[in-house]
Amino acid sequence: MQTQTLDGGFTQPALQAATAFRSVMEAMARPGTIRTITGAAPPAPASPAAGAVLLTLCDTETPLYLAGACDTSDIRTWIAFHTGAPLVGPSACQFALGSWADLMPLSDYPIGTSEYPDRSATLIVEMPDLNQSGATLTGPGIKDTAMLSLPDAAAFQANGAQYPLGLDFIFTCADRLAALPRSTEVC
Amino acid sequence: MTDYNFAYLDEQTKRMIRRAILKGLAVPGYQVPFASREMPMPYGWGTGGVQVSAAVMTTDDQFKVIDQGADDTTNAVSIRSFFERTAGVATTTQTAEATVIQTRHRIPEQDLTEDQILVYQVPIPEPLRFLEPRESETRKMHSLEEYGLMHVKLYEDISRHGHIATSYAYPVKVEGRYVMDPSPIPKFDNPKLSDCPAIQLFGAGREQRIYALPPYTQVVSLDFEDHPFVASKADHPCGLCGVEDSYLDEVIIDDAGGRMFVCSDTDYCTARQADGFKGKDAA
């Protein structure tokens, strides 16, 4: 158990975090594209991609909410050792990790304020599958249209309707990730 | 390379900047506050751009820095060597080869691609600042989408000069929502902001703001129906490469009123001269 806690982080934190961040940034800047992201091995059921996102973005300054099946003692201690992120409930979190069903309801998360829309949560959604089909996306970052297998199109339409407020999403599946910022129009 | 962490900044600082960049990309044109660090160069020399570049850079990148279009001015040379020393990153002066381009006050003439990131150095990120000095008020104006004051400013330009005299840092509206300062690029460059395949990131070190334009974002320069936006430049061809449609610098060459107009983008001009193009002042 202890090796599992201590292992699974970046072996070269500065270099691997830089590469991982580029994947996250490209995904967020181009909604609908799928990137690979490697270097992390968090305890199950968290995916390597979700682990790498946490290592790249979370630290003692970012309250994190572990939803449902992701809220295990193995994951808690792994996050405590590798990031030091304080664990909180959904209403106080800056990042949240879990499956789509476990993360519900979306109304619990901070969506920012009209003067500071950046003070909103980013949800890391563990997906059973991730591919470029399903919902049609348009908006900033997308040349014409893009497709992404979203868990629930209506929820993202409601989120987008709050623009410039709203939540941002990172979808992870094994070592791949995609993202959906609030600016994207889903249909 | 063991004297510093990769790309100079400590990891916690980079995470903080990276989170700000992601929020900036999610709300295009909105200025995200960030805890800007003191850098080993004075404010006004690109500390915001340097911090953003440090946060996005990887070892595989080809890094280019331009200062008013030029690769060989003090600011560009010193920032390039800063990252050569602290990140061991490869540098280039060729726009086409670069993957990360840090710029002060220009967008390269050559079209950017999807594989590139353009990082702007921004002195005053708030487009409304000279109209309303209070941050609390400008924030409220952005939140209420209250941009009438900016149009009054452009109108006053017209009433005083007969045309919109603002020639750089020309305000733009992003995706029909936020009015944004494109940094002091000449308004000639404004059309390139819109529908650009590259990611555009803006860093203001002293003012502690980061904002961003994802690729293919719609960016519109503010104007009036009867006074439409015009991307103006000096009405001359380049003296060295003869090109008609690039942005030009006016250079005084003697004390008898002699002057020449040359491309501000040195890489573009050099490449054209190497291809055999010659202007009237070419040696």
Chai-1 contact restraints between the chains, C-beta under 6 A:
chainA,res_idxA,chainB,res_idxB,connection_type,confidence,min_distance_angstrom,max_distance_angstrom,comment,restraint_id
A,A14,B,N5,contact,1.0,0.0,6.0,A-B,restraint_1
A,A14,B,F6,contact,1.0,0.0,6.0,A-B,restraint_2
A,L15,B,F6,contact,1.0,0.0,6.0,A-B,restraint_3
A,A18,B,T58,contact,1.0,0.0,6.0,A-B,restraint_4
A,T19,B,T58,contact,1.0,0.0,6.0,A-B,restraint_5
A,F21,B,R18,contact,1.0,0.0,6.0,A-B,restraint_6
A,R22,B,T58,contact,1.0,0.0,6.0,A-B,restraint_7
A,M28,B,L22,contact,1.0,0.0,6.0,A-B,restraint_8
A,M28,B,L25,contact,1.0,0.0,6.0,A-B,restraint_9
A,A29,B,L25,contact,1.0,0.0,6.0,A-B,restraint_10
A,A29,B,I199,contact,1.0,0.0,6.0,A-B,restraint_11
A,A29,B,P214,contact,1.0,0.0,6.0,A-B,restraint_12
A,L57,B,R15,contact,1.0,0.0,6.0,A-B,restraint_13
A,L57,B,R19,contact,1.0,0.0,6.0,A-B,restraint_14
A,D59,B,Q12,contact,1.0,0.0,6.0,A-B,restraint_15
A,D59,B,R15,contact,1.0,0.0,6.0,A-B,restraint_16
A,S114,B,S143,contact,1.0,0.0,6.0,A-B,restraint_17
A,E115,B,R139,contact,1.0,0.0,6.0,A-B,restraint_18
A,E115,B,S143,contact,1.0,0.0,6.0,A-B,restraint_19
A,P117,B,V27,contact,1.0,0.0,6.0,A-B,restraint_20
A,D118,B,K23,contact,1.0,0.0,6.0,A-B,restraint_21
A,D118,B,V32,contact,1.0,0.0,6.0,A-B,restraint_22
A,P140,B,P28,contact,1.0,0.0,6.0,A-B,restraint_23
A,P140,B,E175,contact,1.0,0.0,6.0,A-B,restraint_24
A,P140,B,P214,contact,1.0,0.0,6.0,A-B,restraint_25
A,P140,B,T217,contact,1.0,0.0,6.0,A-B,restraint_26
A,G141,B,P214,contact,1.0,0.0,6.0,A-B,restraint_27
A,G141,B,P215,contact,1.0,0.0,6.0,A-B,restraint_28
A,K143,B,Y216,contact,1.0,0.0,6.0,A-B,restraint_29
A,P164,B,V27,contact,1.0,0.0,6.0,A-B,restraint_30
A,D168,B,A26,contact,1.0,0.0,6.0,A-B,restraint_31
A,P181,B,A26,contact,1.0,0.0,6.0,A-B,restraint_32
A,R182,B,A26,contact,1.0,0.0,6.0,A-B,restraint_33
